[in-house]
Amino acid sequence: MLTIDPKEVSTAKLQSYLQSAIGPRPIAFASTLDKKGKSNLSPFSFFNIFSANPPILVFSPARRVRDNSVKHTLLNCEATGQVVINVVNFEIVQQMSLSSTEYPEGVNEFLKSGLTPIPSEIVKPYRVAESPVQFECKVIEIIALGKEGGAGNMIVCEVLKMHINEAVLDDNGVIDPVKIDLVARLGGNWYSRAKEGLFEVEKPLVTLGIGVDVIPNFIKESPVFNGNDLGKLGNVEALPTEEEITIFVKQNFEVKGVLSADDEVKKHQLAKEYLDKNEVLTAWKVLLAKQ
């Protein structure tokens, strides 16, 4: 058996072991506002329910291991004392992941992820319209667990109002675990899904995705693509060049056939096939190819 003394391994390695061993973990998709009223949206898997009376949720934006900096979510909760916690189901997992990209301060993750902000009834931060359950919360206490990189900051929140999409309820008015189709976090790129088990989502931590807001409308408005598809398309750092697209088309007879047929739906369906195989840059080449 491998035995580890936390004091004798790097924080990054210890965190990897902890996150892989303790899971699956629910995801708090936290929406906050800064002092100037600018939105921030970010997911956290150090999260759970701790009390029903009063209704208390706790999540922890940890200090970054690499440089000991803190998350905008933490700063916003300290400044305003308010947060909306949205749950994450499979339908929005790619967009949720895209929102975790470390965009500069002031960038609106709602725009980058393509998710829809809707007003809350009590607190000021927006809710995520696509999330099946949303909790409007006030911050009761923030407990700093350390001062070094990797240290958590427990944000204790009281639920002031809960919103449930009726589509996830069964005939008795109870949340159906299959209908809600929640996802949970494991180690590395791994997630689990209520319906089907394990799957992977590439972490957008190394590069800055272009964002869903940059995707042309003819793609965003296509009935072929869902939110997860848009999340994948928005997670590339740069679009393929015209030269790359030209070479790709010359070498791909299927794409040539679709282009010659001048059928936009078939073109999108072919791109969708590549997205389903996580060949995102190839999907972009199909979408941007011209006759």
Residue, then its C-alpha position, 0 to 999 in steps of 0.5 A: m500500500l502506498t502511504i503518503d505523509p502530506k508534509e512530504v509531497s508537493t501540494a499539487k501532487l497531494q491535491s491530485y491524490l485527494q481529488s481522485a480519492i474523494g469523489p464524486r463531488p457535487i459542483a457549485f456553479a457560483s455566480t457573484l458580482d463584484k463591487k462595481g456590479k460586474s458578473n463572475l461565474s465559476p464552478f467549485s467541486f469542494f461543495n456540499i449541503f451541511s444543514a436543512n434548518p437553517p438550509i446551509l451550503v458550503f463551498s470552498p474556492a481554494r488559493r491557487v497552488r501555482d502562485n497562491s492567488v485567490k479566486h474572484t468568487l472569494l473576493n466578490c463574496e467577501a465584498t458583497g456577502q451574496v452568491v447564487i449557487n447553480v447545480v450542474n447537469f450534463e446538458i451544461v457541463q461543457q459550458m460550465s467547464l469553459s467558464s472555469t477558464e481563468y479569464p482576466e478580471g472583468v471578463n463576463e463568464f456568462l458571455k464566454s460560456g454562452l449561458t443565460p443570466i436571469p435576475s434573482e429575486i432576493v440577491k443581486p447576482y444572476r442565476v444561470a437559466e439553464s441550471p435545473v436548480q438555483f439557490e439564492c444565498k447570503v454569505i454567513e461566514i468565510i473561514a480561511l483554512g490557510k495562507e499558502g497555495g492550495a488552502g481552502n476558504m470555506i464559504v458558508c451560505e444560507v439559502l434564501k430562495m430555491h428555484i427548481n425547473e419543474a421538468v426535473l420533477d416526477d409525478n409526486g413533485v420530487i426531484d427525479p435523479v434521472k431527469i435532473d441528470l447531475v454531474a459530479r467531479l472526480g480527479g483529473n479530467w474525469y466526471s461522473r454522470a447520474k445516467e451513464g457513469l464516467f466521462e472526461v471533459e478537458k480542463p481549460l486551464v492551460t489556454l484561454g478559450i475563445g468563448v461562445d460569444v466569439i462563435p458566429n451566429f450561424i453556428k450558435e443558432s443551428p438546431v444541430f448543436n447543443g450547449n455542450d457542443l458550443g462549449k467545446l467549440g468555445n474552448v479552443e485557443a484559436l481558430p484554424t487558419e485558412e491554409e489549414i482548412t484548405i489542406f484539410v478539405k483537399q484531403n477529406f472526400e467526405v467534406k468535399g462531398v458535403l460542400s459540393a451538395d451545398d447543404e448547411v445542415k449536413k455540414h453541421q451534422l458532420a461537424k457534430e460527429y467530430l465534436d462527439k469524438n472530441e475532435v474539436l479543431t476538425a469540427w471547426k475546419v468543417l464549419l469554416a470550410k467553403q466551396 
